[in-house]
């Protein structure tokens, strides 16, 4: 304040002092004039500094995006400056609100996209990942998508480098060797201009696993079905022609041939059902199931349903079931695993033998397996030579084709089991000794 008074009133006061000391002005009027000048300088300085302080506060509020409070400037000349500051503050606040709304809209659109999407900086650092990307890639302890392994893939890295270098969108087709292989179509799209946070590349991952699996399954279905259906279909056609011709008036032969036709038709029905079941499982294999299943309850129910087959083969079923819950799990699919393993053991085991069905919880790591649940089916049949074991889960692979068909097998049971176990992120373990029997074990995550 003193400095303002000196700056405003210093020159007039100095002039009055000179006039008074030189005798050109009466002392009393000069002294009164000096006091009036100092008072006027004090009032003007106080008004000017107060106005500047108010303008400074208004400009700070405008810079921070806060509303400028209405105020009456102490100096009328500053009114226009205060009004400009208020308009600036309102404009900045409206622009900031619009930018926030646009950011929320952009984030909502990106988060709603069904395909995984990543936003990257020029140094390849991932800035953002939408929920689909976090679900697909998994997240670390900090909740950030785990993108390191993905971006190290040679084709993806090349597409990102080319997109950044050329400024043009790039595409690549890749196969990720995850627990279940996945076909991806990668699109690297440069962002020009870059985003405010430095994002200059958008990486879109389109999962084509299901579509390509469907294409392969259609081709496999035609090939496999035509091969496996040819024999029973030829038998049915041949016996129908015989019934229409030489055996037309032979009731005994007709009854026998109709039984054969019914058997072959049932074989085709089972084959078609297994193929369709396998196709449905493979279509969804890359997505982990949801829910949970009490494995011991499923095993007990399937064992009861197997009673007719057990009676027909004079096989004893021994149960060793303890409470165990598979999670995540699809109860229907796991019931099919138990059913297929039991049917396999009964059909290919020893007549009058024993099949053991067990379910237990693994509370600690065992034999290289993490804690989880274990399903086991063991028979005391002829066993399988070791060279055949790696191929048992192939479609239509049979160790003894004639015996398998005679027992009613379609050659798809273990293929179905393998894909269901893979769908549940589990493991299928097969051990067999010739002359002693076969043990099928399924490890699943659970408790």
C-alpha positions as a Python dict, from the first residue, in 0.01 Angstrom:
ca = {
    (1, 'X'): (0, 0, 0),
    (2, 'X'): (282, 243, 91),
    (3, 'X'): (441, 181, -247),
    (4, 'X'): (113, 254, -424),
    (5, 'X'): (67, 578, -228),
    (6, 'X'): (424, 685, -314),
    (7, 'X'): (377, 601, -682),
    (8, 'X'): (45, 784, -710),
    (9, 'X'): (103, 1083, -484),
    (10, 'X'): (481, 1111, -476),
    (11, 'X'): (522, 1361, -764),
    (12, 'X'): (241, 1602, -659),
    (13, 'X'): (357, 1602, -297),
    (14, 'X'): (717, 1667, -404),
    (15, 'X'): (603, 1959, -619),
    (16, 'X'): (404, 2112, -338),
    (17, 'X'): (701, 2079, -101),
    (18, 'X'): (927, 2258, -352),
    (19, 'X'): (675, 2540, -394),
    (20, 'X'): (634, 2574, -16),
    (21, 'X'): (1010, 2574, 54),
    (22, 'X'): (1078, 2821, -227),
    (23, 'X'): (824, 3061, -79),
    (24, 'X'): (602, 3048, -384),
    (25, 'X'): (313, 2901, -183),
    (26, 'X'): (174, 2978, 158),
    (27, 'X'): (277, 2711, 409),
    (28, 'X'): (-71, 2638, 549),
    (29, 'X'): (-248, 2597, 212),
    (30, 'X'): (49, 2399, 83),
    (31, 'X'): (44, 2171, 389),
    (32, 'X'): (-332, 2113, 350),
    (33, 'X'): (-281, 2040, -20),
    (34, 'X'): (-9, 1784, 67),
    (35, 'X'): (-240, 1610, 317),
    (36, 'X'): (-525, 1604, 62),
    (37, 'X'): (-292, 1463, -203),
    (38, 'X'): (-170, 1190, 29),
    (39, 'X'): (-527, 1101, 126),
    (40, 'X'): (-636, 1091, -237),
    (41, 'X'): (-330, 879, -324),
    (42, 'X'): (-411, 640, -37),
    (43, 'X'): (-775, 604, -148),
    (44, 'X'): (-680, 559, -513),
    (45, 'X'): (-406, 309, -429),
    (46, 'X'): (-639, 113, -204),
    (47, 'X'): (-907, 104, -477),
    (48, 'X'): (-659, 11, -746),
    (49, 'X'): (-493, -268, -546),
    (50, 'X'): (-832, -407, -441),
    (51, 'X'): (-946, -411, -804),
    (52, 'X'): (-626, -585, -915),
    (53, 'X'): (-663, -843, -637),
    (54, 'X'): (-1022, -912, -746),
    (55, 'X'): (-917, -945, -1111),
    (56, 'X'): (-634, -1179, -1009),
    (57, 'X'): (-881, -1398, -816),
    (58, 'X'): (-1121, -1398, -1112),
    (59, 'X'): (-847, -1498, -1357),
    (60, 'X'): (-727, -1776, -1124),
    (61, 'X'): (-1083, -1907, -1098),
    (62, 'X'): (-1118, -1895, -1477),
    (63, 'X'): (-787, -2077, -1522),
    (64, 'X'): (-899, -2348, -1275),
    (65, 'X'): (-1233, -2389, -1451),
    (66, 'X'): (-1429, -2251, -1156),
    (67, 'X'): (-1717, -2005, -1192),
    (68, 'X'): (-1624, -1635, -1151),
    (69, 'X'): (-1836, -1479, -874),
    (70, 'X'): (-2007, -1153, -964),
    (71, 'X'): (-1831, -853, -809),
    (72, 'X'): (-1850, -475, -845),
    (73, 'X'): (-1503, -338, -931),
    (74, 'X'): (-1387, -48, -714),
    (75, 'X'): (-1269, 132, -1028),
    (76, 'X'): (-1528, 160, -1307),
    (77, 'X'): (-1254, 127, -1568),
    (78, 'X'): (-1190, -229, -1449),
    (79, 'X'): (-1552, -337, -1501),
    (80, 'X'): (-1488, -440, -1862),
    (81, 'X'): (-1186, -647, -1758),
    (82, 'X'): (-1390, -823, -1486),
    (83, 'X'): (-1672, -891, -1732),
    (84, 'X'): (-1425, -1038, -1982),
    (85, 'X'): (-1280, -1261, -1710),
    (86, 'X'): (-1630, -1383, -1621),
    (87, 'X'): (-1708, -1461, -1986),
    (88, 'X'): (-1374, -1639, -2020),
    (89, 'X'): (-1449, -1846, -1712),
    (90, 'X'): (-1794, -1944, -1840),
    (91, 'X'): (-1654, -2035, -2181),
    (92, 'X'): (-1376, -2246, -2032),
    (93, 'X'): (-1620, -2418, -1794),
    (94, 'X'): (-1857, -2501, -2080),
    (95, 'X'): (-1570, -2630, -2293),
    (96, 'X'): (-1437, -2840, -2004),
    (97, 'X'): (-1785, -2984, -1942),
    (98, 'X'): (-1815, -3066, -2313),
    (99, 'X'): (-1474, -3234, -2315),
    (100, 'X'): (-1564, -3441, -2008),
    (101, 'X'): (-1889, -3546, -2172),
    (102, 'X'): (-1705, -3642, -2492),
    (103, 'X'): (-1452, -3844, -2291),
    (104, 'X'): (-1732, -4026, -2107),
    (105, 'X'): (-1908, -4093, -2437),
    (106, 'X'): (-1587, -4223, -2597),
    (107, 'X'): (-1516, -4445, -2296),
    (108, 'X'): (-1873, -4578, -2298),
    (109, 'X'): (-1852, -4660, -2670),
    (110, 'X'): (-1513, -4831, -2633),
    (111, 'X'): (-1625, -5026, -2325),
    (112, 'X'): (-1941, -5142, -2503),
    (113, 'X'): (-1753, -5285, -2802),
    (114, 'X'): (-1777, -5666, -2802),
    (115, 'X'): (-1429, -5711, -2950),
    (116, 'X'): (-1113, -5661, -2740),
    (117, 'X'): (-962, -5316, -2803),
    (118, 'X'): (-634, -5160, -2687),
    (119, 'X'): (-517, -4797, -2715),
    (120, 'X'): (-138, -4763, -2735),
    (121, 'X'): (122, -4487, -2731),
    (122, 'X'): (399, -4451, -2984),
    (123, 'X'): (638, -4634, -2751),
    (124, 'X'): (397, -4938, -2762),
    (125, 'X'): (278, -4882, -2404),
    (126, 'X'): (-87, -4976, -2361),
    (127, 'X'): (-286, -4685, -2220),
    (128, 'X'): (-636, -4831, -2221),
    (129, 'X'): (-805, -5168, -2257),
    (130, 'X'): (-1180, -5217, -2277),
    (131, 'X'): (-1357, -5481, -2062),
    (132, 'X'): (-1361, -5728, -2353),
    (133, 'X'): (-980, -5701, -2377),
    (134, 'X'): (-939, -5749, -2002),
    (135, 'X'): (-1160, -6058, -2011),
    (136, 'X'): (-976, -6198, -2313),
    (137, 'X'): (-622, -6128, -2197),
    (138, 'X'): (-673, -6160, -1825),
    (139, 'X'): (-562, -5901, -1570),
    (140, 'X'): (-277, -5875, -1327),
    (141, 'X'): (-297, -5792, -957),
    (142, 'X'): (-333, -5423, -1047),
    (143, 'X'): (-639, -5492, -1265),
    (144, 'X'): (-454, -5392, -1587),
    (145, 'X'): (-485, -5615, -1891),
    (146, 'X'): (-189, -5852, -1936),
    (147, 'X'): (-78, -5753, -2286),
    (148, 'X'): (293, -5839, -2278),
    (149, 'X'): (265, -6186, -2432),
    (150, 'X'): (18, -6067, -2695),
    (151, 'X'): (234, -5779, -2817),
    (152, 'X'): (541, -6005, -2841),
    (153, 'X'): (375, -6215, -3112),
    (154, 'X'): (580, -6154, -3430),
    (155, 'X'): (284, -6084, -3658),
    (156, 'X'): (113, -5852, -3411),
    (157, 'X'): (439, -5665, -3341),
    (158, 'X'): (498, -5628, -3718),
    (159, 'X'): (145, -5495, -3776),
    (160, 'X'): (187, -5239, -3494),
    (161, 'X'): (529, -5128, -3627),
    (162, 'X'): (402, -5092, -3984),
    (163, 'X'): (93, -4898, -3875),
    (164, 'X'): (302, -4651, -3673),
    (165, 'X'): (566, -4614, -3945),
    (166, 'X'): (332, -4581, -4245),
    (167, 'X'): (33, -4416, -4079),
    (168, 'X'): (-200, -4664, -4249),
    (169, 'X'): (-420, -4938, -4095),
    (170, 'X'): (-260, -5283, -4090),
    (171, 'X'): (-416, -5630, -4049),
    (172, 'X'): (-281, -5971, -3956),
    (173, 'X'): (-418, -6320, -3894),
    (174, 'X'): (-265, -6498, -3594),
    (175, 'X'): (-312, -6816, -3394),
    (176, 'X'): (-251, -6773, -3022),
    (177, 'X'): (-128, -7093, -2851),
    (178, 'X'): (-338, -7049, -2537),
    (179, 'X'): (-469, -7347, -2337),
    (180, 'X'): (-721, -7363, -2623),
    (181, 'X'): (-579, -7228, -2954),
    (182, 'X'): (-758, -6917, -3076),
    (183, 'X'): (-777, -6765, -3424),
    (184, 'X'): (-756, -6386, -3418),
    (185, 'X'): (-786, -6119, -3680),
    (186, 'X'): (-572, -5819, -3573),
    (187, 'X'): (-638, -5462, -3691),
    (188, 'X'): (-382, -5190, -3604),
    (189, 'X'): (-536, -4848, -3672),
    (190, 'X'): (-329, -4526, -3636),
    (191, 'X'): (-501, -4229, -3467),
    (192, 'X'): (-434, -3895, -3636),
    (193, 'X'): (-430, -3662, -3453),
    (194, 'X'): (-327, -3853, -3139),
    (195, 'X'): (-551, -3853, -2833),
    (196, 'X'): (-494, -3605, -2552),
    (197, 'X'): (-336, -3878, -2336),
    (198, 'X'): (-83, -3966, -2607),
    (199, 'X'): (-271, -4259, -2759),
    (200, 'X'): (-177, -4285, -3125),
    (201, 'X'): (-274, -4644, -3217),
    (202, 'X'): (-583, -4854, -3169),
    (203, 'X'): (-542, -5234, -3174),
    (204, 'X'): (-862, -5432, -3234),
    (205, 'X'): (-864, -5809, -3176),
    (206, 'X'): (-1144, -5989, -3359),
    (207, 'X'): (-1190, -6345, -3232),
    (208, 'X'): (-1258, -6568, -3533),
    (209, 'X'): (-1217, -6897, -3344),
    (210, 'X'): (-1585, -6983, -3341),
    (211, 'X'): (-1647, -6897, -3708),
    (212, 'X'): (-1344, -7090, -3831),
    (213, 'X'): (-1418, -7381, -3600),
    (214, 'X'): (-1765, -7393, -3752),
    (215, 'X'): (-1614, -7406, -4101),
    (216, 'X'): (-1379, -7687, -4003),
    (217, 'X'): (-1655, -7876, -3825),
    (218, 'X'): (-1883, -7861, -4127),
    (219, 'X'): (-1608, -8010, -4341),
    (220, 'X'): (-1519, -8270, -4076),
    (221, 'X'): (-1882, -8362, -4028),
    (222, 'X'): (-1930, -8435, -4397),
    (223, 'X'): (-1609, -8638, -4418),
    (224, 'X'): (-1657, -8834, -4097),
    (225, 'X'): (-2029, -8888, -4135),
    (226, 'X'): (-1996, -9010, -4491),
    (227, 'X'): (-1725, -9255, -4386),
    (228, 'X'): (-1893, -9389, -4073),
    (229, 'X'): (-2249, -9396, -4208),
    (230, 'X'): (-2159, -9576, -4529),
    (231, 'X'): (-2143, -9927, -4374),
    (232, 'X'): (-2467, -9923, -4169),
    (233, 'X'): (-2650, -9743, -4449),
    (234, 'X'): (-2534, -10002, -4701),
    (235, 'X'): (-2650, -10278, -4462),
    (236, 'X'): (-2994, -10120, -4421),
    (237, 'X'): (-3037, -10075, -4797),
    (238, 'X'): (-2923, -10432, -4863),
    (239, 'X'): (-3160, -10585, -4605),
    (240, 'X'): (-3451, -10371, -4724),
    (241, 'X'): (-3394, -10494, -5079),
    (242, 'X'): (-3377, -10851, -4947),
    (243, 'X'): (-3706, -10807, -4760),
    (244, 'X'): (-3868, -10674, -5074),
    (245, 'X'): (-3730, -10960, -5282),
    (246, 'X'): (-3615, -11311, -5178),
    (247, 'X'): (-3727, -11282, -4812),
    (248, 'X'): (-4060, -11119, -4891),
    (249, 'X'): (-4258, -11425, -4783),
    (250, 'X'): (-4016, -11551, -4514),
    (251, 'X'): (-4139, -11424, -4172),
    (252, 'X'): (-3843, -11568, -3982),
    (253, 'X'): (-3585, -11407, -4212),
    (254, 'X'): (-3789, -11084, -4216),
    (255, 'X'): (-3787, -11067, -3835),
    (256, 'X'): (-3413, -11131, -3824),
    (257, 'X'): (-3339, -10873, -4092),
    (258, 'X'): (-3561, -10611, -3921),
    (259, 'X'): (-3364, -10661, -3600),
    (260, 'X'): (-3041, -10598, -3792),
    (261, 'X'): (-3191, -10290, -3959),
    (262, 'X'): (-3300, -10156, -3620),
    (263, 'X'): (-2951, -10215, -3478),
    (264, 'X'): (-2783, -10036, -3770),
    (265, 'X'): (-3033, -9748, -3750),
    (266, 'X'): (-2963, -9710, -3378),
    (267, 'X'): (-2592, -9707, -3453),
    (268, 'X'): (-2643, -9426, -3704),
    (269, 'X'): (-2858, -9233, -3454),
    (270, 'X'): (-2589, -9255, -3188),
    (271, 'X'): (-2325, -9154, -3439),
    (272, 'X'): (-2518, -8846, -3552),
    (273, 'X'): (-2590, -8746, -3190),
    (274, 'X'): (-2224, -8779, -3098),
    (275, 'X'): (-2114, -8576, -3398),
    (276, 'X'): (-2362, -8299, -3318),
    (277, 'X'): (-2259, -8304, -2952),
    (278, 'X'): (-1892, -8281, -3047),
    (279, 'X'): (-1966, -7990, -3280),
    (280, 'X'): (-2153, -7797, -3009),
    (281, 'X'): (-1870, -7849, -2761),
    (282, 'X'): (-1600, -7741, -3005),
    (283, 'X'): (-1798, -7428, -3095),
    (284, 'X'): (-1782, -7305, -2734),
    (285, 'X'): (-1451, -7462, -2633),
    (286, 'X'): (-1255, -7135, -2633),
    (287, 'X'): (-1491, -6978, -2377),
    (288, 'X'): (-1462, -7099, -2018),
    (289, 'X'): (-1791, -7231, -1871),
    (290, 'X'): (-1985, -7051, -1599),
    (291, 'X'): (-2130, -7192, -1279),
    (292, 'X'): (-2025, -7492, -1073),
    (293, 'X'): (-2113, -7863, -1044),
    (294, 'X'): (-2109, -8116, -761),
    (295, 'X'): (-1906, -8389, -928),
    (296, 'X'): (-1992, -8657, -672),
    (297, 'X'): (-2367, -8600, -722),
    (298, 'X'): (-2330, -8615, -1101),
    (299, 'X'): (-2130, -8938, -1073),
    (300, 'X'): (-2395, -9098, -849),
    (301, 'X'): (-2675, -9004, -1093),
    (302, 'X'): (-2488, -9133, -1398),
    (303, 'X'): (-2400, -9458, -1217),
    (304, 'X'): (-2771, -9517, -1147),
    (305, 'X'): (-2856, -9452, -1513),
    (306, 'X'): (-2594, -9711, -1621),
    (307, 'X'): (-2775, -9997, -1441),
    (308, 'X'): (-2922, -10160, -1759),
    (309, 'X'): (-2584, -10168, -1937),
    (310, 'X'): (-2411, -10299, -1625),
    (311, 'X'): (-2668, -10576, -1592),
    (312, 'X'): (-2639, -10670, -1959),
    (313, 'X'): (-2260, -10708, -1930),
    (314, 'X'): (-2270, -10853, -1576),
    (315, 'X'): (-2032, -10577, -1464),
    (316, 'X'): (-2003, -10459, -1104),
    (317, 'X'): (-1971, -10085, -1048),
    (318, 'X'): (-1775, -9983, -736),
    (319, 'X'): (-1827, -9623, -620),
    (320, 'X'): (-1572, -9419, -423),
    (321, 'X'): (-1732, -9075, -407),
    (322, 'X'): (-1638, -8790, -175),
    (323, 'X'): (-1778, -8435, -192),
    (324, 'X'): (-1607, -8232, -465),
    (325, 'X'): (-1721, -7928, -661),
    (326, 'X'): (-1586, -7837, -1004),
    (327, 'X'): (-1579, -7465, -1077),
    (328, 'X'): (-1620, -7306, -1323),
    (329, 'X'): (-1819, -7591, -1472),
    (330, 'X'): (-2109, -7691, -1694),
    (331, 'X'): (-2295, -7968, -1513),
    (332, 'X'): (-2446, -8111, -1833),
    (333, 'X'): (-2109, -8143, -2004),
    (334, 'X'): (-1943, -8302, -1701),
    (335, 'X'): (-2230, -8551, -1676),
    (336, 'X'): (-2156, -8643, -2038),
    (337, 'X'): (-1788, -8696, -1948),
    (338, 'X'): (-1883, -8938, -1670),
    (339, 'X'): (-2134, -9118, -1895),
    (340, 'X'): (-1887, -9160, -2181),
    (341, 'X'): (-1606, -9283, -1956),
    (342, 'X'): (-1837, -9532, -1785),
    (343, 'X'): (-1976, -9661, -2116),
    (344, 'X'): (-1624, -9692, -2251),
    (345, 'X'): (-1509, -9889, -1945),
    (346, 'X'): (-1813, -10121, -1949),
    (347, 'X'): (-1803, -10186, -2325),
    (348, 'X'): (-1430, -10246, -2348),
    (349, 'X'): (-1372, -10397, -2005),
    (350, 'X'): (-1404, -10759, -1905),
    (351, 'X'): (-1743, -10935, -1904),
    (352, 'X'): (-1832, -10996, -1543),
    (353, 'X'): (-1553, -10761, -1434),
    (354, 'X'): (-1549, -10456, -1209),
    (355, 'X'): (-1549, -10088, -1300),
    (356, 'X'): (-1443, -9837, -1035),
    (357, 'X'): (-1582, -9483, -1039),
    (358, 'X'): (-1415, -9237, -801),
    (359, 'X'): (-1446, -8865, -725),
    (360, 'X'): (-1224, -8686, -476),
    (361, 'X'): (-1098, -8342, -383),
    (362, 'X'): (-728, -8262, -415),
    (363, 'X'): (-649, -8026, -130),
    (364, 'X'): (-278, -8009, -217),
    (365, 'X'): (-69, -8055, -533),
    (366, 'X'): (-42, -8419, -633),
    (367, 'X'): (158, -8581, -910),
    (368, 'X'): (222, -8250, -1084),
    (369, 'X'): (-145, -8151, -1063),
    (370, 'X'): (-263, -7839, -882),
    (371, 'X'): (-532, -7854, -612),
    (372, 'X'): (-874, -7925, -764),
    (373, 'X'): (-1102, -8224, -814),
    (374, 'X'): (-1023, -8565, -963),
    (375, 'X'): (-1260, -8798, -1145),
    (376, 'X'): (-1141, -9154, -1210),
    (377, 'X'): (-1284, -9449, -1405),
    (378, 'X'): (-1090, -9778, -1399),
    (379, 'X'): (-1169, -10115, -1555),
    (380, 'X'): (-1002, -10458, -1532),
    (381, 'X'): (-1026, -10535, -1903),
    (382, 'X'): (-758, -10636, -2155),
    (383, 'X'): (-586, -10297, -2143),
    (384, 'X'): (-441, -10092, -2427),
    (385, 'X'): (-93, -10106, -2575),
    (386, 'X'): (110, -9795, -2497),
    (387, 'X'): (154, -9695, -2861),
    (388, 'X'): (-222, -9649, -2899),
    (389, 'X'): (-274, -9425, -2595),
    (390, 'X'): (-173, -9089, -2755),
    (391, 'X'): (-431, -9144, -3033),
    (392, 'X'): (-726, -9259, -2823),
    (393, 'X'): (-890, -8915, -2822),
    (394, 'X'): (-881, -8879, -3201),
    (395, 'X'): (-1215, -8892, -3378),
    (396, 'X'): (-1309, -9243, -3486),
    (397, 'X'): (-978, -9390, -3370),
    (398, 'X'): (-1030, -9746, -3249),
    (399, 'X'): (-771, -9989, -3113),
    (400, 'X'): (-990, -10279, -3226),
    (401, 'X'): (-1237, -10142, -3480),
    (402, 'X'): (-1440, -10462, -3511),
    (403, 'X'): (-1477, -10512, -3135),
    (404, 'X'): (-1561, -10146, -3083),
    (405, 'X'): (-1839, -10146, -3341),
    (406, 'X'): (-1974, -10475, -3211),
    (407, 'X'): (-1988, -10323, -2861),
    (408, 'X'): (-2188, -10029, -2994),
    (409, 'X'): (-1918, -9763, -2982),
    (410, 'X'): (-1909, -9473, -3227),
    (411, 'X'): (-1540, -9389, -3188),
    (412, 'X'): (-1628, -9039, -3063),
    (413, 'X'): (-1666, -9088, -2688),
    (414, 'X'): (-1311, -9000, -2585),
    (415, 'X'): (-1294, -8719, -2842),
    (416, 'X'): (-1599, -8566, -2674),
    (417, 'X'): (-1439, -8616, -2331),
    (418, 'X'): (-1117, -8448, -2446),
    (419, 'X'): (-1295, -8138, -2576),
    (420, 'X'): (-1519, -8103, -2270),
    (421, 'X'): (-1215, -8131, -2041),
    (422, 'X'): (-1033, -7868, -2250),
    (423, 'X'): (-1344, -7647, -2232),
    (424, 'X'): (-1320, -7670, -1850),
    (425, 'X'): (-944, -7598, -1858),
    (426, 'X'): (-876, -7944, -1712),
    (427, 'X'): (-656, -8241, -1800),
    (428, 'X'): (-736, -8590, -1926),
    (429, 'X'): (-487, -8855, -1810),
    (430, 'X'): (-490, -9208, -1954),
    (431, 'X'): (-292, -9499, -1814),
    (432, 'X'): (-325, -9859, -1927),
    (433, 'X'): (-143, -10188, -1884),
    (434, 'X'): (-204, -10474, -2124),
    (435, 'X'): (-378, -10757, -1944),
    (436, 'X'): (-457, -10547, -1633),
    (437, 'X'): (-697, -10277, -1743),
    (438, 'X'): (-724, -9905, -1814),
    (439, 'X'): (-753, -9603, -1585),
    (440, 'X'): (-902, -9275, -1714),
    (441, 'X'): (-854, -8975, -1488),
    (442, 'X'): (-991, -8623, -1532),
    (443, 'X'): (-849, -8332, -1332),
    (444, 'X'): (-1065, -8020, -1310),
    (445, 'X'): (-1026, -7690, -1126),
    (446, 'X'): (-1251, -7680, -823),
    (447, 'X'): (-1279, -7728, -452),
}
